[in-house]
Amino acid sequence: MAEKKKTQKEKEPDITFYHPDLLEIPENGLPYLKGYKCRKCGQLDFPKLTPCPTCWGEDFDVVPLSRKGILYSFSDLYIGQPGMATPYICGYIDLPEDIRIFAMLKGDVNTFKCDEEVELTTGPIRKNADGLPIISYMFQKV
């Protein structure tokens, strides 16, 4: 009697980008954050707020945000969530579009200063359930 082999479908690794509605990584270009401009009143927000908090509009255009900004504040973190390597740095970045972004900072602890220029980059922010890196936006020194 021939033994039947059970074929198990291998689980595909979950390699995801964190919030693809926030970050665009073009094949032949530099990554950018997606701002959402209300078609009714022109309010620009990040992330997208639906409905528009100014006029209650629900139609938006995607606008690439500036890649450089000024570090408003930051914190070196030594205790983090599971899947996040410590220490890491988070901060608020002011963009020229009058938008303040919260993001991880790429670099070493004790090296950032408020009011210095930073620029958008990408990198791993944590690991997923399969132990693989999740890629997202970050900012680094210029």
N, C-alpha and C positions, 0 to 999 in steps of 0.2 A: 504494500500500500504506500503510495507516494505521499510524502508529507507536504501539506500546503504551507507555503511561506506567506507569512503576513507581511504585507508591505505597508509600512507606515510612511505617511507623508512627512517629510522633514519640515520642521518649523522654520519658516524664513525669518531671518533676523529683522528686528524692527529698527531700521535706520531712518529716523525721522528728523525733520527740521522742526524746531520749536516755533509754533505759530507761523505757518507759511503765509498767512494774511498780513503779517507785519514786516517780513523780510523778503527781499527779492535778490536772488543770486544769478545774474545773467551768465550765459555760457561765455560770452566774449565781452566782459565788462566788470566793473567793480560793483560789489553788493551795495544795496541801499535800503533804507527803511521806507515803508509805504505810509505816507500821510494820506488822509482822506479829507477832501475838500467838498463841502456841501454845495451842490449845484444851485440851491435856492438862495443862500445868504453869503456863501464864500468862506464860512468858518472852516479852519483847518485844524484837524485833530489827529492825535496818535495816542493810542490805537483808535480804530473806528468806533464812534459812538452812534448808536442807532436808537432812536431818532436823533437828529442834530440837536444838541442842547440849547442852541440859540433860537432856531426857528421851527423845529420839529420836522424838518425835511428828511426825506429818506433816500434821496439819490445823491451819490457821491462820485467824484472822480479821484483816481489814485494819483498822487503827486509824489515824486521822489523827494525825500527830505535831504537836507545838507548832510554831507559825510563828516563834517568837522563841527565841533562845538566846544564849549567851555565847561570844565568840570566845576559844578556848583558845590557839591559836597560828596563825601565818600566815607566808607567804613571798611576797615580790615576785619574780616570775620574768621574766627578760629574754630567755631563750632557750627556745623552745617547739617543739612538734611541728609538722610541716607542717599548714597549715590553721588554725593558731591565731595570732591577732594578738598580738604582744608589745608592751609588757609586760602581764602579767596577774597576778592574785593568787589564791592557793589558801590554804585554811586549814581548821582543825578547829573545829567548833562544838559546844559542849555543850548539849544540849536538856534540859529539865526531866524528861523521862522516863528520865534516866540513860543516854542514848545520845549517842555522839560521832559527828558527821557530817563527812566530808571533802567539801569543795565549793569551787567557784570563788567569789570575792568580787567583787561589782560595785562599782566605785569606782576611784579613782586610787591609784597606787602611793604609798607613803610617807604614807598617811593613816589606816591602821588601827592599832589598839592592842589588845594582849591585854586580856582581861577587859571589853571593851565589848560592849554589847548589839547584836545583829544580828537581822535578820528575813529570812524566806524571800521570794524573788522569782523571776522567771524571766527568761531572756535567752539570747542566742546564746553558745554555748561554743566553737564551732569551725565550720568549713565542711565540707560533705559533698563527695563526688566531683564534683557538679555546680556547686560554688561557692556553694551556698545555705546559709544558717545552720541549724545544728542547735540547737534550743531545749532547755534543760534548767533544772534548779533552780540557783539561786545564792543567796547571802546578801548583804545590804547593811546599811549602818548604819541604825539606827532614827531 
